[in-house]
C-alpha cells in the first residue's frame, strides 16, 4: 500500500497507477469488469434506454432487436434496461450481505481465538450448529418464519453468514496469539481489546477479505435464488433472479427473458471471483477462496 | 446433533407470529385458536414441548403435517430417495469430468491449458444453478428434445433419464470446486520426496501423476465433497424446484409456501442430519483411501 520510494511530488493518481501496474492479470481484469458494472449501476438512468418498469403493450415478447437489445418481456418491458437497473439492487444486496456479517464475524472470531476458554467454547458450539444446516435451507426456514422480502433476507443472512468469518478469524488468531509481537504487546500491559483490535485484527483479516470475494458471488447467487423461488425480491423490482423466475413461464415462446439476465450474474460473479483469485495470490498462498 | 434439535425447535417456536392464525387468515376466533393449540399440545411449557419433540424424534416420529395430515416421517422418507439419487448421480458426474481436468491442469501447471481450466472453473462457480438448469432445459429439453424436463419417471432407466439434466446442473456447480481443490492438492503432493524418487527413476510425468499423485491427492477431495455437502444440498433444493423433482428440496419450498411448520421443522432436522452423516462417512472413508489414518 505505502510505497516509500515514491517522491513527494507525485500525484495520488501516479501512486494509484503504480499500484495497479503491480496487480496480477486476474486482479486487473476482475477489477475492470467490476468497475464497469458498478458504473453501470450508478449511471443506470443515463445508460438504460427505457424505464425499467415502463410497460409497453405494443411491444410484448419481442425478441432481441436494435431498439430492445435483450428483447422485451411479457409486459413489454425492456429487458436490457431492467438488467442495468438490476445491478443496483443485486450489488447492494451482495455487498451488505457479505460485509456486514464479515465485520462482526471477524471481531467475534478474533476475540474467541484470543481469549479461548468459555467464550470460545460457546461460540464454537453455536457455529457448529449453524454449519450443520445447509446454508440455503437455514435461510429458507428463517424466511418461512419471518415472511418473504428483502428486509427479512437481510435479517436471515445476518443471523447465519457471520459464522464462516468467525471460524476463519478464530483459526488465524490462535496462530497469531503465540507469536512474539503479541507477547510483546501483552508484556507492555496493553488492554486485551487494544491487543485484539490494533495488533491482532490487521494480521487475521486477510483470509476473510480473500474469502469475502467468493462469498460475495455466492450471496448474489443465493439472493437471486431466493427471488427465483419467490421468497426474495418481489416483482416488479428488476432483480436478476426474479427476472429469470418471471421468464421461466415463457421459456417456450421467449427464451431471452430468462436467459439474458443470467449473463449479468455470471459476469458479476466471474469478476468478483477473479478479484478474489488475484487477492489470494497477492496476500499469500495460505489464504483460500472458495474455488 | 442435540444442539441442532434445540435450534430447530427454538426457531420454529420462539418466533413472533402465530402459525395457526396465519394459516387461517383470521377466519377463526380466539377460542378456536386456543382449542387447536390445546389439541396440538402447543399450550404447554416450552421445555416440556421440547422434550416431547426430542423423544418423538428419537423414536422416528417427527409430528404430523398440518396441511397434508400425514406423518412428517412418511412424507420425508418418501421424498428422500430422489434427493439422494440426485446427489449421488451429480457427485459421480462431477468426479467424471473433474479428475481428467484436474490432471490436465496439474500437468500443464501455470501454462495456458491450466489457465483456461482455471477461468472455466471461475465462470462455472459464478453461474447460478437455477439458471444453468433453465439453460440445459431449453437446449436439451425443449430444442433438442433429448431429455425430459420435469418430474421423475418410473423404473430405474427412466429415473436416470429424468435425473440426468438436474444432476448435470449440480455437477456443473460442484465440478469447478473439485477441479481446483484436486489440482492444488496434486501440486502439493508433487513437491514430496517420493515424487523426486519417481522422477529420478525416469518415469514419465503422466505416469507419476496418475500412478503416484492422484491417489494421494484424493483425500482432500473427499474433504471438499464432505464440506460442500451443505452447499450441494442447498443446490439440490433449487434444482429440484426448477426441474419439478419430487424430492426433499421441493417439499421444503412447498411447505414454506403453505407455512406447514411441523413439516418445515422435520425437514430442516433431516437436512442437518444428512450433513452430519455425510461428514461422518467422509471421516470413515479416509481409512479406506489412506491406511495411514488408521495408525494415527
Interface residues (C-beta under 8 A of the other chain):
Chain A: X125 X128 X129 X130 X131 X132 X133 X134 X135 X136 X137 X138 X140 X141 X142 X143 X144 X145 X146 X214 X217 X221 X224 X225 X228 X229 X230 X231 X241 X244 X248 X251 X252 X255 X258 X259 X262 X265 X266 X268 X269 X270 X272 X273 X274 X277 X290 X291
Chain B: X1 X3 X4 X6 X7 X11 X12 X15 X17 X118 X121 X122 X123 X125 X126 X127 X128 X129 X130 X131 X134 X135 X137 X138 X142 X176 X177 X180 X229 X230 X231 X232 X233 X234 X235 X237 X238 X241 X252 X253 X255 X256 X257 X259 X264 X267 X268 X271 X272 X275 X276
